[in-house]
Amino acid sequence: MKVMILNFKDKNVLVCGMARSGQSAVKLLAEKGAKVCAQDLKAEINFSFDPEALGVTLHLGKGPEQIIDKFDLVIISPGIPFDLPYLNHARALNIPVWGELELAYRFCPCPIIGITGTNGKTTVTTLVGNIMKAFNPKTEVLGNIGSPFTDYVNSLDENSLAVAEVSSFQLETIQEFAPFISAVLNLTPDHLDRHKTMEIYKYTKERIFENQGAEDFCILNYDNLYCRNMNPPGKKIYFSISERLKEGVFLENGVIKASLFDKEITIADVKFIKTLPENALAAAAICLCGGAPPELVAEGLREFKGVPHRLEYIKTIKGIEFVNDSKATNIDAAVKGIEGIKSPIVLIGGGYDKGADFEPWVSCFDKKVRHFIIIGAVTEQLISTCEKIGYKDISCAETLEQAVNMAYKSAKHGDTVLLSPACASFDMFKDFEHRGDLFREYVLALDNNS
């Protein structure tokens, strides 16, 4: 049963972190009558609203340690680690610590589809959103995918549907959050700089279904052993590209099929779909459980054009294709990026180290990657890994722009220059979108100068 906490009038609430979700939480809370304090370590914040007009107190350029005990509730941005001392102190004082996702849930009047996983979240969330909008025009796509959930709660009603991309960082801070459909797309090593171990990372991902009821659905990847062995309280529905499932969505002779609700359903041929087969299977399973008819699911899969920064075709210049896979911020996604390209590859990769083992990535270069151009903070680590594996066709670049120019000179007619970093972007860029946007800009500059 959903617990709604709607009366925030005159409650003292501290919101830590003034990025998009933090500002959205501040605005919503102030509109609901709370006494809000906005905190950030940065002294200068470009607010999207007027804090003074909303009666918001500012605590900028310093930490919240000295004021934490003055509040009834603390909201933290996803980028703030859950185990910081001042947050442990707040919990010791029985002050709840939520994220923006939990806050949004307390006000959300409609059913929620929550989608998580190491890779494919944005693609599957976008695809599910497209299909479900055709089924229910009052569907909104939100969460970690772009616009904060709290931006939408005032415009949703009981007939709406919220399709939310949910990260492990957001799941650390949930308490009551309970989507009627949850999905864990896959689980591979990622964010271990934050979660420390795979066991903790897996537990955090599993929290997406911990508050579900017996009649709710949980969509899981049968081909991923971590996911296969999860035990949600609701109805477990698998998807698989390798097994014909008795109940679930699967791939058979290149055709997506489903065995659900005592029916055998043929959906679509994957050769007409512009995303990885596992993404299509997951989206089909989610939408069918959400009530969308099979023909609508098939149409949505066929019409999907992909998402920016995930194997996004940019341009062909003198017979060389340029592909932006900046969203590949971990090893598994980068491996899939290489597998998704059929031509010889000149690869640009590297960035901020999240504690990953690069050997599985470099090991898949053989006969696929003609040349590897390394950028970012992990340069020395990647050079060492290449030496260990015996891969010798490497160069290093100081900037992404230099890497693009080097890749263009190295590539041959029929090659693909692929940006697929296998790393986070924070050493050189604001985020993966910034990295991908600059890659596009530099590629288009090549075309203008050629």
HELIX and SHEET records of a PDB file:
HELIX    1   1 ARG A   20  GLU A   31  1                                  12    
HELIX    2   2 ILE A   68  LYS A   70  5                                   3    
HELIX    3   3 PRO A   85  ALA A   92  1                                   8    
HELIX    4   4 GLU A  100  PHE A  107  1                                   8    
HELIX    5   5 LYS A  121  PHE A  135  1                                  15    
HELIX    6   6 PHE A  149  ASP A  151  5                                   3    
HELIX    7   7 SER A  168  LEU A  171  1                                   4    
HELIX    8   8 LEU A  192  HIS A  195  1                                   4    
HELIX    9   9 MET A  198  GLU A  206  1                                   9    
HELIX   10  10 ARG A  207  PHE A  209  5                                   3    
HELIX   11  11 LEU A  225  ARG A  228  1                                   4    
HELIX   12  12 VAL A  270  PHE A  272  5                                   3    
HELIX   13  13 PRO A  277  CYS A  289  1                                  13    
HELIX   14  14 PRO A  294  GLU A  303  1                                  10    
HELIX   15  15 ILE A  331  GLU A  339  1                                   9    
HELIX   16  16 GLU A  359  SER A  363  1                                   5    
HELIX   17  17 THR A  379  ILE A  389  1                                  11    
HELIX   18  18 LEU A  400  SER A  410  1                                  11    
HELIX   19  19 PHE A  432  ASN A  449  1                                  18    
SHEET    1   A 5 THR A  57  LEU A  60  0                                        
SHEET    2   A 5 LYS A  35  ASP A  40  1                                        
SHEET    3   A 5 ASN A  12  CYS A  16  1                                        
SHEET    4   A 5 LEU A  73  ILE A  76  1                                        
SHEET    5   A 5 VAL A  97  GLY A  99  1                                        
SHEET    1   B 9 THR A 139  GLY A 143  0                                        
SHEET    2   B 9 LEU A 161  GLU A 165  1                                        
SHEET    3   B 9 ILE A 112  THR A 116  1                                        
SHEET    4   B 9 ILE A 181  VAL A 184  1                                        
SHEET    5   B 9 PHE A 217  ASN A 221  1                                        
SHEET    6   B 9 LYS A 235  SER A 240  1                                        
SHEET    7   B 9 GLY A 248  GLU A 252  1                                        
SHEET    8   B 9 VAL A 255  LEU A 260 -1                                        
SHEET    9   B 9 LYS A 263  ASP A 269 -1                                        
SHEET    1   C 6 GLU A 312  ILE A 317  0                                        
SHEET    2   C 6 ILE A 320  ASN A 324 -1                                        
SHEET    3   C 6 THR A 416  LEU A 419  1                                        
SHEET    4   C 6 ILE A 345  GLY A 349  1                                        
SHEET    5   C 6 VAL A 369  ILE A 374  1                                        
SHEET    6   C 6 ILE A 394  CYS A 396  1                                        
END                                                                             
